[in-house]
Amino acid sequence: MHKSPPSGHPESLPQPVPTRARVLFAARSTRFALTVALTATCLCRAPAFAEDSQRPADGATQGQSAEQPGDAPSSTDLSDEVIKDVLSDFQRGFETHNLDKVLSVFDAAAMPGFAQFRDQMVAYFRLHESFNLRYQLLQVTADNGFGTATADIEMDDDPLDTLPTPKRRSTQMRFQIKRTPKGWRITGLRPMEFFGA
C-alpha cells in the first residue's frame, strides 16, 4: 500500500535516466546552436567585406592605380571565397546528414565514375548516424574555367551501432573544380576512398 508523505512535504519522484535519444538530442541541439552562432558571425561581417570592395576606388583618388571593373573576382572567377562556398555546402550536407546536399556540389555529367561515387556515398551515409566535417583550405589554382583546390579534411563520423564509437579521420584532399551554368562544381576528388565504409 502506498504511504502518503507527511503533510507539507512534497513527494519526490524518481528522476528519469538520460537515454541515448536525449544525449543525441542535446548534442544535435548544441551543433545547431553553434551553426546559428557561426552564421550570425559571418553575416555580421558582411558589411566589412562591402567596405573592402570599395577601397580600390578610394586608392585611385590618392594617386594609386585602380583595378578595372572586369578584374574584380566574381562568381565566374575561381577564388578562395568561391571554393569556400562550394566546400561549405559540401560540409553542411555532411553535418545535416543530407546526401542530396553533398551530391549537389558535384557535376555528375563531368565527373568520371560519379555513379560509383554516389553509390559509395549512399552506403557511407547509411552506416553513419552523424558527421562532423572540418576543412582548412590550403591552395587554389585556376585556368580557363577549370581549377583545383587542396584542403586538409578532418571527419568525425558516428556509426549506427548500438554502442557507437566515433572515429576521427583526416587527409589532404584535392578537388577538381569546373565552372558550369549552375556555378562552380566539383568534378573529381582524391582520395575518394576517404569516404569508404
Contacts in CASP RR format, 6 or more apart in sequence:
PFRMAT RR
TARGET T0000
AUTHOR 0000-0000-0000
METHOD contacts of the structure
MODEL  1
MHKSPPSGHPESLPQPVPTRARVLFAARSTRFALTVALTATCLCRAPAFA
EDSQRPADGATQGQSAEQPGDAPSSTDLSDEVIKDVLSDFQRGFETHNLD
KVLSVFDAAAMPGFAQFRDQMVAYFRLHESFNLRYQLLQVTADNGFGTAT
ADIEMDDDPLDTLPTPKRRSTQMRFQIKRTPKGWRITGLRPMEFFGA
4 11 0 8 1.000
5 11 0 8 1.000
24 129 0 8 1.000
24 130 0 8 1.000
27 130 0 8 1.000
28 130 0 8 1.000
31 95 0 8 1.000
31 132 0 8 1.000
35 95 0 8 1.000
53 72 0 8 1.000
56 66 0 8 1.000
56 67 0 8 1.000
57 66 0 8 1.000
59 66 0 8 1.000
60 66 0 8 1.000
73 79 0 8 1.000
73 81 0 8 1.000
73 82 0 8 1.000
75 82 0 8 1.000
75 183 0 8 1.000
75 184 0 8 1.000
76 179 0 8 1.000
77 142 0 8 1.000
78 140 0 8 1.000
78 142 0 8 1.000
78 145 0 8 1.000
78 147 0 8 1.000
78 177 0 8 1.000
78 179 0 8 1.000
78 184 0 8 1.000
79 140 0 8 1.000
79 142 0 8 1.000
80 137 0 8 1.000
80 140 0 8 1.000
82 184 0 8 1.000
83 137 0 8 1.000
83 140 0 8 1.000
83 149 0 8 1.000
83 175 0 8 1.000
83 177 0 8 1.000
83 184 0 8 1.000
84 137 0 8 1.000
85 184 0 8 1.000
86 105 0 8 1.000
86 175 0 8 1.000
86 177 0 8 1.000
86 184 0 8 1.000
86 185 0 8 1.000
86 186 0 8 1.000
87 105 0 8 1.000
87 135 0 8 1.000
87 137 0 8 1.000
87 149 0 8 1.000
87 151 0 8 1.000
87 175 0 8 1.000
89 101 0 8 1.000
89 104 0 8 1.000
89 105 0 8 1.000
90 102 0 8 1.000
90 105 0 8 1.000
90 133 0 8 1.000
90 186 0 8 1.000
91 133 0 8 1.000
91 134 0 8 1.000
91 135 0 8 1.000
92 98 0 8 1.000
92 101 0 8 1.000
93 99 0 8 1.000
93 101 0 8 1.000
93 102 0 8 1.000
94 102 0 8 1.000
94 131 0 8 1.000
94 132 0 8 1.000
94 133 0 8 1.000
94 155 0 8 1.000
95 130 0 8 1.000
95 131 0 8 1.000
95 132 0 8 1.000
95 133 0 8 1.000
97 125 0 8 1.000
97 129 0 8 1.000
97 130 0 8 1.000
97 131 0 8 1.000
99 121 0 8 1.000
99 122 0 8 1.000
99 125 0 8 1.000
102 121 0 8 1.000
103 118 0 8 1.000
103 121 0 8 1.000
105 185 0 8 1.000
105 186 0 8 1.000
106 114 0 8 1.000
106 117 0 8 1.000
106 185 0 8 1.000
106 186 0 8 1.000
106 187 0 8 1.000
106 188 0 8 1.000
107 178 0 8 1.000
107 180 0 8 1.000
107 185 0 8 1.000
107 186 0 8 1.000
107 187 0 8 1.000
108 114 0 8 1.000
108 118 0 8 1.000
110 178 0 8 1.000
110 180 0 8 1.000
110 185 0 8 1.000
110 187 0 8 1.000
111 117 0 8 1.000
111 186 0 8 1.000
111 187 0 8 1.000
111 188 0 8 1.000
112 188 0 8 1.000
117 192 0 8 1.000
120 192 0 8 1.000
120 195 0 8 1.000
120 196 0 8 1.000
120 197 0 8 1.000
121 195 0 8 1.000
123 196 0 8 1.000
123 197 0 8 1.000
124 195 0 8 1.000
124 196 0 8 1.000
124 197 0 8 1.000
126 160 0 8 1.000
127 159 0 8 1.000
127 160 0 8 1.000
127 197 0 8 1.000
128 157 0 8 1.000
128 158 0 8 1.000
128 159 0 8 1.000
128 160 0 8 1.000
129 158 0 8 1.000
129 159 0 8 1.000
129 160 0 8 1.000
129 164 0 8 1.000
130 157 0 8 1.000
130 158 0 8 1.000
131 155 0 8 1.000
131 156 0 8 1.000
131 157 0 8 1.000
131 158 0 8 1.000
132 155 0 8 1.000
132 156 0 8 1.000
132 157 0 8 1.000
133 153 0 8 1.000
133 154 0 8 1.000
133 155 0 8 1.000
133 156 0 8 1.000
134 153 0 8 1.000
134 154 0 8 1.000
134 155 0 8 1.000
135 151 0 8 1.000
135 152 0 8 1.000
135 153 0 8 1.000
135 154 0 8 1.000
135 173 0 8 1.000
136 151 0 8 1.000
136 152 0 8 1.000
137 149 0 8 1.000
137 150 0 8 1.000
137 151 0 8 1.000
138 150 0 8 1.000
138 151 0 8 1.000
138 152 0 8 1.000
138 172 0 8 1.000
139 148 0 8 1.000
139 149 0 8 1.000
139 150 0 8 1.000
140 147 0 8 1.000
140 148 0 8 1.000
140 149 0 8 1.000
140 150 0 8 1.000
141 147 0 8 1.000
141 148 0 8 1.000
141 149 0 8 1.000
142 177 0 8 1.000
145 178 0 8 1.000
145 179 0 8 1.000
146 176 0 8 1.000
146 177 0 8 1.000
146 178 0 8 1.000
146 179 0 8 1.000
147 176 0 8 1.000
147 177 0 8 1.000
147 178 0 8 1.000
148 174 0 8 1.000
148 175 0 8 1.000
148 176 0 8 1.000
148 177 0 8 1.000
149 174 0 8 1.000
149 175 0 8 1.000
149 177 0 8 1.000
150 172 0 8 1.000
150 173 0 8 1.000
150 174 0 8 1.000
150 175 0 8 1.000
151 172 0 8 1.000
151 173 0 8 1.000
151 175 0 8 1.000
152 170 0 8 1.000
152 171 0 8 1.000
152 172 0 8 1.000
152 173 0 8 1.000
153 170 0 8 1.000
153 171 0 8 1.000
153 172 0 8 1.000
153 173 0 8 1.000
153 194 0 8 1.000
154 168 0 8 1.000
154 169 0 8 1.000
154 170 0 8 1.000
155 168 0 8 1.000
155 169 0 8 1.000
155 170 0 8 1.000
155 194 0 8 1.000
156 166 0 8 1.000
156 167 0 8 1.000
156 168 0 8 1.000
157 166 0 8 1.000
157 167 0 8 1.000
157 169 0 8 1.000
158 164 0 8 1.000
158 166 0 8 1.000
159 165 0 8 1.000
159 166 0 8 1.000
159 167 0 8 1.000
169 194 0 8 1.000
171 191 0 8 1.000
171 194 0 8 1.000
173 189 0 8 1.000
173 190 0 8 1.000
173 191 0 8 1.000
173 194 0 8 1.000
174 189 0 8 1.000
174 190 0 8 1.000
175 186 0 8 1.000
175 188 0 8 1.000
175 189 0 8 1.000
176 186 0 8 1.000
176 187 0 8 1.000
176 188 0 8 1.000
176 189 0 8 1.000
177 184 0 8 1.000
177 185 0 8 1.000
177 186 0 8 1.000
177 187 0 8 1.000
178 184 0 8 1.000
178 185 0 8 1.000
178 187 0 8 1.000
END
